[in-house]
Amino acid sequence: MTWITHAELRRDTPQARQLAACLVQGSGSAGHNLVWNLFADDPDATRDFLYREIAPGRFIVVSARPPAGLPEVWTMTSKPYAPRISAGDDFAFMLRAQPTVALSQPGRARSLRRDVFIHAKKRKGGPLSACERQAVALEWLFAREDRLGVAFDRERCGMMRDDTLTPKPATAPRARMQVADFEGRLSVRDPARLTAALTAGVGPGKAYGLGLLLLKPAG
């Protein structure tokens, strides 16, 4: 069973205030550390959740097991997550993701993963305009239609913002991640693929609050 949780870090207890200090450290891994606290009952478990920080200290979490956050630290509501999705359904969506492209490397089995904005900048030979960044990001999103089992409404989708996330104290540029926030409309083509994407996530960077596709009925 999959679970969806709305969790908010309390600010009125010593235990919560201690954790809240993570939020002002300026590290992109702070949210990850806080969400791991919700699953501290099993220190040997691997990551089996996606999350998005919707406001400082407020998270939406989709997980393979119910969270076990301490009540003196968290205010939480959890319920089983079993979206009812049928072919032809229309949804509004939100997605925070790290758009990347896989580049083949001569003589190597593994491809090189590069940020799509950096790749487009190198191909252009100069900085990208805001419109060009939008186009590059949406091209990445629309290319995922088939694997997500959806059809995006191209006239109603946009990159609302893009930003740089530093997951840990960066000693090299590669430690930084370019993040894009997408919003728009989509129609369901393959319910099974879309259902899988809602729990598996979209793109890399899932440990840092990326990849959680959020839907609500259009209308």
C-alpha positions as CSV (number, residue, x, y, z in Angstrom):
1,M,0.0,0.0,0.0
2,T,1.1,3.6,-0.7
3,W,0.5,6.5,1.6
4,I,0.1,10.2,1.1
5,T,0.9,12.5,4.1
6,H,0.6,16.2,4.8
7,A,3.3,16.9,7.4
8,E,4.1,20.2,9.1
9,L,7.0,20.7,11.4
10,R,5.8,22.1,14.7
11,R,7.4,25.3,16.1
12,D,6.1,25.2,19.7
13,T,8.2,22.4,21.3
14,P,11.9,22.1,22.0
15,Q,12.2,19.0,19.9
16,A,10.6,20.7,16.9
17,R,12.6,23.9,17.3
18,Q,15.8,21.8,17.2
19,L,14.8,20.3,13.9
20,A,13.5,23.7,12.6
21,A,17.1,25.0,12.7
22,C,17.7,22.8,9.7
23,L,15.5,25.1,7.6
24,V,17.7,28.1,7.9
25,Q,21.0,26.4,7.2
26,G,20.7,27.2,3.5
27,S,21.3,23.6,2.5
28,G,19.2,21.8,-0.2
29,S,19.5,18.7,1.9
30,A,17.7,20.2,4.9
31,G,14.3,19.1,3.6
32,H,15.6,15.6,2.9
33,N,16.9,15.3,6.5
34,L,13.6,16.5,7.9
35,V,11.5,14.1,5.9
36,W,13.8,11.2,6.8
37,N,12.9,12.1,10.4
38,L,9.4,11.0,9.6
39,F,10.7,7.5,8.9
40,A,13.3,7.3,11.7
41,D,11.7,4.1,13.1
42,D,13.7,2.0,10.6
43,P,17.2,3.3,10.4
44,D,18.2,0.5,8.0
45,A,15.5,1.3,5.4
46,T,16.4,2.7,2.0
47,R,14.5,5.8,0.7
48,D,11.0,4.7,-0.2
49,F,9.3,8.0,-0.5
50,L,8.9,11.1,-2.6
51,Y,8.2,14.5,-1.2
52,R,7.7,18.2,-2.0
53,E,8.3,21.1,0.4
54,I,5.3,23.3,-0.3
55,A,6.3,25.9,2.3
56,P,9.1,26.1,4.9
57,G,8.5,23.1,7.2
58,R,5.5,21.9,5.3
59,F,5.7,18.8,3.1
60,I,3.6,16.5,1.0
61,V,5.0,13.0,1.1
62,V,4.1,9.9,-0.9
63,S,5.6,6.8,0.7
64,A,5.6,3.0,0.7
65,R,5.0,2.9,4.4
66,P,3.2,5.2,6.8
67,P,5.4,7.8,8.5
68,A,6.1,7.5,12.2
69,G,7.1,11.0,13.0
70,L,7.0,12.0,16.7
71,P,3.8,14.0,17.6
72,E,5.9,16.5,19.6
73,V,7.8,17.3,16.3
74,W,5.2,16.9,13.6
75,T,1.6,17.6,12.8
76,M,0.5,15.0,10.3
77,T,-2.4,13.6,8.4
78,S,-1.9,10.4,6.4
79,K,-4.2,8.2,4.3
80,P,-3.8,5.5,1.8
81,Y,-2.9,6.8,-1.7
82,A,-4.8,5.1,-4.4
83,P,-5.7,7.6,-7.1
84,R,-8.6,6.8,-9.3
85,I,-7.4,7.4,-12.8
86,S,-9.1,6.5,-16.1
87,A,-8.1,7.0,-19.7
88,G,-9.4,10.4,-20.9
89,D,-9.4,12.0,-17.4
90,D,-8.1,15.6,-17.3
91,F,-6.0,16.9,-14.5
92,A,-4.2,20.0,-13.4
93,F,-0.6,19.1,-12.4
94,M,2.4,20.5,-10.5
95,L,5.9,19.1,-10.8
96,R,9.2,20.2,-9.4
97,A,11.9,18.4,-11.3
98,Q,15.5,18.4,-12.4
99,P,15.6,18.4,-16.2
100,T,18.6,16.5,-17.5
101,V,19.7,14.9,-20.8
102,A,21.7,11.7,-21.2
103,L,24.7,12.1,-23.5
104,S,26.6,9.1,-24.9
105,Q,30.3,8.9,-24.2
106,P,32.5,7.3,-26.8
107,G,34.2,4.2,-25.4
108,R,32.1,4.2,-22.3
109,A,29.1,2.1,-21.4
110,R,27.5,4.7,-19.2
111,S,26.1,8.0,-20.6
112,L,26.8,11.4,-19.2
113,R,23.9,13.1,-17.5
114,R,23.9,16.9,-18.0
115,D,21.5,19.7,-17.1
116,V,19.4,20.6,-20.1
117,F,20.0,24.3,-19.6
118,I,23.8,23.9,-19.6
119,H,23.5,21.6,-22.6
120,A,21.4,24.1,-24.5
121,K,23.7,26.9,-23.6
122,K,26.7,25.0,-24.9
123,R,24.9,24.2,-28.1
124,K,23.9,27.8,-28.6
125,G,27.3,29.1,-27.6
126,G,26.0,31.7,-25.3
127,P,23.5,32.4,-22.5
128,L,19.8,31.5,-22.9
129,S,17.0,34.0,-22.7
130,A,14.1,33.5,-20.4
131,C,12.0,32.3,-23.4
132,E,14.7,29.9,-24.5
133,R,15.0,28.5,-20.9
134,Q,11.2,28.0,-20.9
135,A,11.3,26.2,-24.3
136,V,14.1,23.9,-23.3
137,A,12.4,22.9,-20.0
138,L,9.1,22.3,-21.7
139,E,10.7,20.2,-24.4
140,W,12.2,18.0,-21.7
141,L,8.7,17.7,-20.0
142,F,6.8,17.0,-23.2
143,A,9.3,14.3,-24.2
144,R,8.1,12.3,-21.2
145,E,4.5,12.0,-22.3
146,D,4.8,8.4,-23.4
147,R,6.5,7.0,-20.3
148,L,4.1,9.0,-18.1
149,G,1.1,7.8,-20.0
150,V,-0.3,11.3,-20.6
151,A,-0.8,14.0,-23.2
152,F,0.2,17.5,-22.0
153,D,-1.9,20.4,-23.1
154,R,0.9,22.4,-24.6
155,E,-1.0,25.7,-24.6
156,R,-1.6,25.4,-20.9
157,C,1.7,24.2,-19.6
158,G,4.5,26.4,-18.4
159,M,7.7,26.5,-16.3
160,M,6.7,28.8,-13.5
161,R,10.2,29.3,-12.2
162,D,13.7,27.8,-12.2
163,D,16.3,27.9,-9.6
164,T,19.6,26.4,-8.4
165,L,19.6,23.9,-5.6
166,T,22.7,23.1,-3.7
167,P,22.2,19.7,-2.1
168,K,25.3,20.0,0.1
169,P,28.1,22.5,0.7
170,A,29.3,22.8,-2.9
171,T,33.0,22.5,-3.7
172,A,32.4,22.2,-7.4
173,P,29.8,23.4,-9.9
174,R,28.5,19.9,-10.5
175,A,27.2,19.8,-6.9
176,R,24.5,22.3,-8.0
177,M,21.2,21.2,-9.5
178,Q,19.0,23.3,-11.8
179,V,15.4,22.9,-10.7
180,A,12.3,23.7,-12.7
181,D,8.7,24.2,-11.4
182,F,6.1,23.1,-13.9
183,E,2.3,23.6,-13.8
184,G,-0.4,22.9,-16.4
185,R,-3.0,20.5,-17.7
186,L,-2.7,16.9,-18.9
187,S,-5.0,14.2,-20.1
188,V,-4.6,10.5,-19.2
189,R,-3.7,8.1,-22.0
190,D,-2.4,5.1,-20.0
191,P,-3.7,4.9,-16.4
192,A,-1.2,2.2,-15.4
193,R,1.9,4.2,-16.5
194,L,0.6,7.4,-14.8
195,T,-0.2,5.6,-11.6
196,A,3.4,4.1,-11.6
197,A,4.8,7.6,-12.1
198,L,2.9,9.0,-9.2
199,T,4.8,6.7,-6.8
200,A,8.1,6.3,-8.7
201,G,8.6,10.0,-9.5
202,V,9.8,11.9,-12.5
203,G,13.5,12.6,-13.3
204,P,16.5,12.6,-11.0
205,G,17.0,14.3,-7.7
206,K,14.3,12.6,-5.8
207,A,16.3,12.5,-2.6
208,Y,16.1,16.3,-2.6
209,G,12.4,16.9,-2.9
210,L,12.2,16.6,-6.7
211,G,10.1,14.4,-9.0
212,L,6.8,14.2,-7.1
213,L,4.0,14.7,-9.7
214,L,0.9,16.2,-8.0
215,L,-2.5,16.0,-9.7
216,K,-5.9,17.4,-9.0
217,P,-9.1,17.1,-11.2
218,A,-9.2,19.8,-13.8
219,G,-12.2,22.1,-13.8
